[in-house]
């Protein structure tokens, strides 16, 4: 979502004759830092960055930190040029000219034509905000309540991308499963978007388990363009902790939904988020999470340790799991998931997939990067001319970080 919002701001700036993009930070007069507040670590990194540049640059802090920490930011960095909340990205050109604090909520859902140039893959926000109020999460406070964009607007944006040669789009929302445009739900939106000519693949994230329906599973199963991958954050395997988190599903209900996905969509990949060290999490609670990870065998998982988010309901629960214990639990799940991912990926060796080449390898000359529909990343021998094309590729050996080396078969 932050990458998409950064593209929106860059698009507005590029259309303004008064601005020119600098090649690097040293040559810039103004630096816009787009921030995240989901984890404390992200805020700490942003604060460090501001401190390094505030003396000799006009620094603009944008995004979630700007929305939730405007007073703290101005107090700690009185020389900040501007603070731009999550509802004000569309006004970035004017803000660069006049500076100041801009965090008041705008009326309606943002709508702006995003001109991104030629891209093989692109993000598209289909909604903003969230109504779930998970007790640990700050998103509803910095992004506002849930608002869906119109299907007409979303389809128009995708059609414009297709004209530039984009082949894959990822639909974004804090909970895409609750998308609703005057009665058009998320599965119906997907069925509309698969008809856009030129787009070969459609992905989406993130799905909240409580709102995952049989209709969505069947829709993904029925259309080739819809990528066979679900990112379905579980957060915990303990019923008691899930209730404290206000997640509105049980571990058993979660297991049942994953089973339905796998039954109806052969070859699907399922990834998740896990949060350890939530207030009150005992060793028994934690082991229930480990058991769930072991039972379900996710293709991959993002594992985080709990950090207090001011203003959330969980803040009142205290932060009683020692940092050392949080780290131990984090590493336990990391090691467990690494072994599971390796076992899954080793069984895929020799399989042939249709892949989309989307970029050059960041480290190895003469290699390009590609992805399968079920979200496996592959390195292939080749040059930049392959980027933006689809190939049939065989997985020949595993590489670090859950990636593969592949070879083109046709």
TACOR-V39416 format. One record per helix or strand of 3 or more residues. SS is the DSSP state (H for helix, E for strand). FROM is the first residue (numbers start at 1). TO is the last residue. If there is no record, write none. Layout:
ss:SS from:FROM to:TO
ss:SS from:FROM to:TO
//
This chain:
ss:H from:2 to:14
ss:E from:30 to:35
ss:H from:40 to:53
ss:E from:58 to:63
ss:H from:64 to:68
ss:H from:70 to:76
ss:E from:82 to:84
ss:H from:89 to:98
ss:E from:100 to:102
ss:E from:121 to:125
ss:H from:139 to:143
ss:H from:151 to:163
ss:E from:168 to:172
ss:H from:176 to:178
ss:H from:186 to:193
ss:E from:201 to:205
ss:H from:209 to:211
ss:H from:214 to:222
ss:E from:229 to:232
ss:H from:239 to:245
ss:H from:251 to:264
ss:E from:269 to:276
ss:H from:283 to:296
ss:E from:300 to:305
ss:H from:313 to:317
ss:H from:323 to:348
ss:E from:352 to:360
ss:E from:367 to:372
ss:E from:377 to:381
ss:H from:384 to:386
ss:E from:390 to:399
ss:H from:400 to:402
ss:E from:403 to:408
//
